Amino acid sequence: MSHACLTRRLSLAAALILALPAAHAADAVVSAATRANLTALSANARTDRFIVTYRDGSTQRANPSAAVQSVSAAMTRSGVTTATNGRSIAPAVSYQRKLGTGATLVRTSRRLSQTEANALMTQIAADPAVLHVQPDVLMHPVADAPFVPNDPNYVKYQWHMRGGDGTYETIGRDTTSFANLGGANVARAWNIADGAGVTVAVLDTGITHHSDIDLSLADAGYDFTSDPLVSGRATAGRISGGWDTGDWTNDPTYTDPVTGCVDPSQAEASSWHGTHVSGTIAELTNNGVGMAGVANKARVLPVRVLGHCGGYTSDIADGIVWASGGHVDGVPDNTTPVDVVSMSLGGSGACTADDVTGAAIAGAISRGVTVVVAAGNSNSNAANFSPASCPGAITVAANGIAGKRAFYSNFGPNVSLSAPGGGVYPNDASSGSVVDAGFIWSTGNAGEHEPTTENYIGMAGTSQATPHVAGTVALIVQARRTAGLPALTPAQMRSVLIGSARVFPSKPDQSIGGGILDAYAAVTKAIDPNTGSPDPTATQLSNGVAVSGISGYVGDSLLFAIEVPAGAKGLNLRTYGGTGDVSLYVKRDTVPAADGSDAQFRSVKPGNSESVVQTSPAAGIWYIRVFGVKDFTKLTISASFTAP
């Protein structure tokens, strides 16, 4: 395994319907319209919470059951329905609580679209007992402007922390400006979260002393390199502490054709790769020094798994287990729980749930730890690399400042999303003159072999894209804790990241996931109390439990969902029986379009017998859309997998 970075040095709701005289009916309609706030929801918003203010002395104000009965009748009149087992019924209404103002908060069994919510509120307001009704909308901090820290080289170099809105920037020593379309929009996220109280394990070359990084957990880390050639120590074995003592290969010890590990033409000085990655994640920010980090109040737990010549799979797997809270024989258990594991490393070979790395990652995920990994720098399909293809991992590709796939970045269906990794050349071309705008800038060291003087280094690679995502996960963890919301599972975390990613400015030449990381959008999405649950419009399926008696008409589009854990095998999504003709459209983590046009998998055979099978499915929420090619009756749907 190796980090394989490209480097450049420098010295980111039954209302009572009253029979009113005709002359008063029109007045009631006008009055109802003014009693409902129909302006609070945007076109794309959805809500399942409504605040109803009843008149003093009304039965509904005094009796929660009467209020629920009233809103339920309004729901029926509104025409809003939910498809359940082939039947259309009105969503249920439940009482939540009485507000300090005396208003009543109610909740519907699913979130309603703007049109549906407005139809419901209009009917609620038609009840003379109602003074006012409004949606219970989620407010957010007012943070329209990006936060600009006082770190002297932030503005000069760190394009990757900014918005990716097309602003032209001249980076570092460049004389040409470039439109920034590839930034991760971290600076706006800093108005909401900074990662305080979150710990990120960085499995890499370790960390060096640097005044711009919180090193309070450096000694609490661990060095898992065990072979002397890799560790650089005289004897075999592991030691405490996550320090980087250097990973150089440019001396005879490593270039010897018999006992060495590299060809002399590939020998390199020490990379200080772990220090660079750690800085991108958690470099101290707004301290008037150097540059900025994504989750700048988070703490890094350095775990050394790479050294001279790279790092062994066995050591890396043990590092994952240990960092995520598992036990490794011969090593004291980790007493510093982590929320995220970041791995900017990789090597050839597909990863399955049975592989040691896949098993280690599945273990970490089972303990609630999100694992973020690099796609790799071989301009190849990430399915052929590990840990990039390991089930359950969030795999990150690289883009440059122009928002294009970096020429070196791996790609394919295993990739979750892209993040700034640096394009090296102008406008993310595959060749040309190297520019400072082509790199990611963070902490480093000047030493050729052992560490010497701290400095700041430019690097490019999926190794650099990965810590942007890992840092954003840390921001999300802290933001949800602050908001009093439950932790997201790793699969839900992936869904948030993909669902909030910014659309690529132009179609990538190869598939590199759901879009470009947008840290602000991800954090904002994450603090929505409804985030983390499957889409409420989807009927939830249970593993191996068939749902029968489903009927519909030509053009109907019914949505189902099932959550698949990491390490599951043999996912089988089926429809069968009954009469008619349906097609099956499937997509992981996001809902497929009503016509299935953006589905990842599909089955479109004549009749009702359709299936989508995945031998080693990625963890997440799998959405299944049943589309009526013709009228259909008594259809059965099932979803099954072998649990890990």
N, C-alpha and C positions, 0 to 999 in steps of 0.2 A: 504494500500500500504506500502511496505517496501523495503529497499535496499538489504537485505538478503545477505550480503557479508561474505566471510570467511576472517578472520583477523589474521595477525601476526604482532607484533610490533617490531620495531627497535628503542633503546634509542636515460617512450618511439612513237582551233586552226583551187575565184577559182584560187589555185596557177596556174600560167601559165606553162603548160608542154611544154617545147621547144623541137622541133624535132632536136635532135643532130645527127651528123654523127655517125655511129657505132663505129668508132675508139675513139670517145670522150665520148661515153656513159659509158664505163667502168670507165674512169677517173672520170666522174661525180659521180658514185656510191661510189668510194673510197673517193672522196672529201666530199660527203655527210656524210659518216660514221665518218669522222674526225671532221665535223662541229657540230655534235650532242653529247652532254655530256650524255652518257648512263650509267654513273657510279654513279650518284648522288642519285639514289633511291635504297633503300634496297628491299629485296624480299617481305617484308610484307608492304611496304609503299604504300600510295595512294596520288595522288595530282591532283588538278584541276587548277594549275597555271603554266604558261610557259613563259619564257623570250626569246624573239627572237630578235637577232641583225641583222638588214638589212644593206646592203651595202649603203654607201653614194651615193646619186643620184637616188636610187631606188624609185619607186612609193610607195612601202609599207612603207618605212621609213618616207616618208612625209605625207602619207595619212592613218589614222587609219582604214578607211573602207576597203582600199585595203589590209591592213594587215590581217583584220578579214576574208576577202574573201579568201586570200591565205591560211590561217591556216584551214579554213573550208573545202577547197578542199583537203588539206592534211589529214584532219580527215576522209573524205569520202574514200580516197585511202588507209588509214590505216586499214580499215575493222572494226574499233571499233564502236560498236552499243549500243543502250539502248533500252530495251523493254518498250514500252509505249502503253497501251491499246491493247496488243496483236500484235503490230507492232514493228519491229526493225528499228530504225533510228539512224543516227549519232548524237552524243551529240552536242549541239549548242556551238558556240564560241562567246565570247564577249570581247570587248576592255576594258582594265582597265586604263592604263595610260602610259605615256612616262617616262622612267627612266632618271636620270641625265646623264647617259652614252650615251643616245640616243636610247637605246634598248626599245623594246615594250613589255609590260606585257599584256598577254591575259589570259582568264579564260574559262574553259569548264563547261558545265552545270552539270556535275557530276565529282566526283573524279575518276581518272583512276588508275588501278593497275600498277605495275612496267612494266609488259609485254605490256599493252595497251599504257602507256605513252611512252615507248621506240619505239613502232611501230609508234606512232604519230610523235615523234621528228625525226625519220628517214625520214619520208615523208616530214616534214617541211624542213629539211636540204637538200632535193633533189632539192629545188627551188634555182637556181643560185643566186637569190637576197639575199639569207641568208648567213650571215657570221658565225653565231653561234646560237644554241638553247640549252636551258637547263631548267630543272624543277626549279620552284621557291620553293625551299625546306625550311622547317622551321628549324631554328637554335635554339639551346638551350645553356644555360650556360654550360661550361665545369666543370662538377662536378662529376667526377668518384669516388673520394674518399669521404667516409663519413666525415662529420664534427665532430670533437671530442671536446666537450666543456671542460672547465677547472673545472667544478663542481666536487669536490673530490669524490663523491659517484656515479657519472654517470657510470664510467667504472666498478666499483665494483658491482653494483647492477642492473642497468637498461638494462638488456638483451633485454627487450621489445621494446627499441628504435632503436635497431640495425637491421642488414640486413636479418636475417633468412636464411643465406646462408650455414648453416651447420658448421660454426666455433665452435669449442669446447670452452666453457666458464666455469669458476669456479665462481660462484656467491656468494657474501657475505661471510658467515661463512661456506659454504659448503666445503667439502674436495674432492668431486667428481665433475668432469667436465661433461657438457652435450652439445650435438650438438645443437646449436641454429638454429632451423628450423621454429620457430614460431614468430620471431621478426617482427615488422611492418615497418622496413626500413625507419624510420623517420630521422635518422642522415644524409642520403644523401639528403633528401628533404630540410634540413636546408640551403643548398647551393643555393636554389632557393627562398624560402619563410620562413618567421618567424611569420606570423600572424599579423604583425603591422597594426593598424587601424581597426581590426576586433573585434567585441564583441560577446562573447558567453554567453548565459544565462544558468546557471547551476541550475536546479530545484532539490533541495536536502535538506540536513539538515542545509544549510547555510554555513558560512565560519568563521574561527577563525583568529585572528591576527597571521601572520606568515611573517617573514622577507624575505622569498623566494617566495612570491606571491605579485603581484601588487594588492593592496587593494583599489585603487582609486575609485572603484564603489561599495564598500561594503555598504556604507551609502545610495547609490542610489538604492540599491536592496530593496526587500520588504519581509516581513514575512507574509505569507498567512495562517499559522496555526491559527485557530480561536477557537477551543475548548480548554479550560484550561488544561485538562488532557494531550493533545498533545503538546500544546505550552509551558507548564510549567509556564505560567503566572497566576496570581490570578484571573483575569477576562477574559471573552470571548472577542474576537475582534482581529483585525489584527493591525500590527504596521509597521512603516517604518524601513528600514534597513534589510540587508540580513545576519545578524550575527547568528552564531550557539552558542546557550547558553547551549548546551548539550542535549542528547537524552537518557540518562540512564534510565533503568527500574529496577535496582537492589535496590529498597527500597520499603517499604510497600505501598506507594501510588500507585504503578503500579502492585504489586503482590497480592494485596487484592483480594480475590475470588469474591467479590460482586462489588466493585467499581473500581478495577484495570483493566489491559488489557493484562497481560501476566501470564503464569504459572511460579511459582518461579524457576522451573528448566530451564527456558528459559531467565531468567533475565540477563541483560548485562550492562556493563559499557558504557559510551558514546563512540560512534564510530568515531566521527569526519570524517564521510563519505564524506560530502560535501567538506571539506578541501582537502581530498585525491584526489577526482575526479577533483577539481579545479586545483590542482597541476599537475596532469597528463596532463590536457589541456594546462595550461599556466604558469607553474612554471618558474620563472626567470632562465635564462640559460647563461652559460659562464660568470658568475659573481663570480666565485670562491667559491660558497657556495652551499652546499647540492647536489641537483640533478638537472634534466632537465625536461622541459615540451615540449609537441608536438608543440604547437603554442605559443612559449614563449614570443612573443611581443603582443599577443592578450590580451584583457582585459576580465575578468570574471565579469558578473553581477549576484551576488548570489541571488537566490529566495528561501526562506525557505518554503518548503511545507511538510517536514517531521520533526517530533519531537519525543517525547516520544510515544511509541506504534506504530509509523509509520506516515501515513498521509492520510487524507480523499480524496476520488476521487473529491469531490466538490472543495476542496482547490487547488488540483493539476490542475484541469481544468481551474480554475480562474488564476492560476499562468501561465499557458501556454498562455492564452488569453492576459494577462497583459504584459508578457515579450515580446511577439511577436508584440506588438503595438496595441492591441485591448483595448476596454474599459471595466472596471469592476466597477460596481456601488459601491460607498463607498470608492474607492481607487483612489488616484491621478494617472493620466495616466503616463505610463513609458516615460520619456524624453530621454532615452538612447536606440536608436534602436539597435536591435540585428540582427545578421546574422544567428545564429545557436541556437537551443535549445537542450540542452543535458539533458536526463533524465535517470539516473541510478536507476530506481525504478520500481516497478510492483506489481501486485497481480493477484489473480485468476479471471477468467471470460473473455470470448471472447469479443473483441471490434469491434463494427460496426460503420458505418458512423453516425448512429442515436444516439449512446451513447455520453454522454457529453464529454468524453475524445476524442472520434473520431471527434466530432464536433469542439472541441477546436483545435485539431491538423490540421484539414482541414482549419480552419480559419487562423492559423499560416502559413500554406503552401500557402494560397491565398494571403498572404502579402509578399510572397517571402522568408519566413524563413524555412530553412531546420531543420527538427526535427529528432534527433537521439535517439533511445531508446534501453534499455537492453532487451535481449531475456528472461532473467530469469534464476534462478538457481535451478530448480526443476527436471532436467533430464527428461523433458516432452515436449510435442508438444507445441510450443509457440502460436499456434492458440487458446489455451485455457487460455491465459494470456493477461492482459492489462497493459500498452499500447503496448505490444509487437506485438499484432495482429491488431492494429489500422491502417486503410487504410492511405497510404501516408507516414508513418513513415519509417525510415531506421532502421531496427531491427538488432541488433548485437549479435552474439554468441561469446563464449569464447574458445580460444585455449591456450595451454601451450607452454613451450619452445620447446617441441618436435614437435609442429605443429599439435598435435592431438586435437580432441574435448575434452575440459575439461569435466571430468566425470559428473559434476553437470550441465553443460550448457543445456538449452533448445534448441530445434531444430525444423525442419520442413519447409514447403514452405513459411512461413511468414518471415523467416530469410533471410536477404540480403547478409551478409558476416560475416566472423569471424574476430576477432582481439585479441591481447594478453590480456588474463584475468587471467592467471596463472593456472597451473595444480596441484598445491599443492604438489603432490608426484613425485618421480623420474620418468622421461620420460613420464609424464602425465598419470601415472597409476591411478587407482581408489582407491588405498590403498597403505600403506607403511609408511615410515618415512617421516615426513614433511621436505622439503628442502627450502632454501632461493630462489633457482631457480624456485620454484613453485608459486612465488608471484610477484605482481606488486608493485613497490616501489615509494612512493611519500610523500607529506607533511602530517603532522598530528599534534596531540597534546597529551600531556601526562596525561591530567586530566581524572580522573575516572568519575566525575560528571561534574562540571563546567570546562571551559577551564583553563589550567594552562600554562605549559611550552611547547613551540613549539618543535616538533621533526619530525622524518620521520618514516613512517609506511609501512609495507607490507600487502597488501590485495589481495584476489583472488575472482573473480566473473565476471559475465557479466557486472556488475557495473563498473569494471575496464576496460573491453574491449571497452565499449561505449565511454568514453572520448578520447581514441585513435582515434576513427573515427570522433568524434566531432571536435577534434583538427585538424585533417587532412582536414576537411571541411573548417575550418578557414584558413589553409594554401592555399587551392584552391581559396577561395574568394579573399585573398590578392594577390595571384599570377596573377589572371585574371585582377584585378584592375590595377596592376602594368603594365601589358602587354596591357592595354587599351581595353580589351575585355569585352563584356557585361556579366552581371551576369548570372550564370546558374540558371535555375529553380530547385526547390527541386527534381523533377523527373529526370532532367538531371544530377544533382549532384549524385543521386543514381546510374545512369547509368555509370558515370565516375568511381565511387568507385568499382562497381561490375566488370566493363570491364577492370580495371587495377589490380584487385586482383591477388595475386600469387596463383598458383595451390597448393593445399594441397600436402604435401610430400607423403602422402598415403591416400587412400580413407577413409573418415570419416565413423565411424560406424553408424552415422545418418546424415541427410542432414543439413548442417549449412551454406548454402549460396554459393556464387560464388567463394569463395577462401578466403585466408588470406589477410587482409589489407596490401597494399604496398603504403605507403605514398608518396615515391619518384615517383613511377610509376603513381600514381593518379595525383600528381601535374604536372608532365610532360605531361600527357595526357590532362589535363585541359587547358594548355596554348597553345595547338594546336588550331589555329583559327577556324578549322572546328568542334571542339568539341562542343557539345551542340545541334547539328542538327541531325535529324534522318539520318540513313545511306543513302547516296545519290543514291545508287543503287536501293532503294526502291521507289515504286510509292506511293505517299502520298494519303491516303483516308481521306475524311471528314465525320464527324458524320452524319449518316443517308443518305448519298449520294451514290447510287449504281453506279458502273462502269461496263458497259456492253460491249459485243463484243470482249471478250478476247478469243484468240485462241492460240494453241500451239501444240507441238508434244510430243510423248511419251519421257519421260526423261527430258522435259523442267521443269525448276524450277523458277517461277516468284515470286518476293518479293514485298510485300506491307507493309505499316506501318500506324498506327494511334496513336496519342498521347491522352492518357486518363488522365483526371485530377483527383486529389484527391477527394474522395467523390462521384465519379460517380457510378451509379448502372446499372445492367442489360446489361453488355457488350455482344453483339451478333455478332460474326464473321461468315459470311455465304458465300458459293458459291452455285449457282443454275442455272438451265436453260441450253440450248444448248445441245450438244452431246459430248460423250466421257466419260472419267473417270479421276477424279483428287482426290488427297488427300490433306488435309489441315493440316499444321504444324504451331504451334504458340509458340512464346517465348517472354517474357517481357524483355525489355531493351537491349537485345543482339540478334543478327541475328541468327536464327536457321541454322544448316548445310543444304547444298543443298539437301540432301536426307532426312532431317528432323530427323536424328538419335538422336539429342540432344534436341528435342522440349519438352517444358513443357506440352503442350496440343496438341492433335491431333484428327482428324476425318478422318477415312479411309474406309468409306462405299463404296460399288460399285456405280459407276455413279458419277454425278457432284453435287449432293445435299449433302453438308458437312456443319457442324456447330460446333463452339466452343462457349459455353456460360459460363460467369462468373457472378454470382449474385452480388458480391461486389468486383470488380476488383481492384487490387493495381494500384496506379498511376504510370505512366511511358509511354514509347513508346512500343507499342505492335506490334511485327513484325509477319506478316502472309505470309507463304510460300505456294504457290499453285504448287503442283508437279504433272506432267502428268504421270499417270499410263498408259494411252493410249492417242492417239491423241485426242484433244478436240477443240471444236469450239463454238463461241457465248456464252461463259460462262459469268455470272454476279457475281461480288463480292460486298459485302457490309459490313460495320462495323457501328454499332450503339450502343449508350448507353444513359442513362438518365443523363443529366448533373446535378451537385450538385446545 
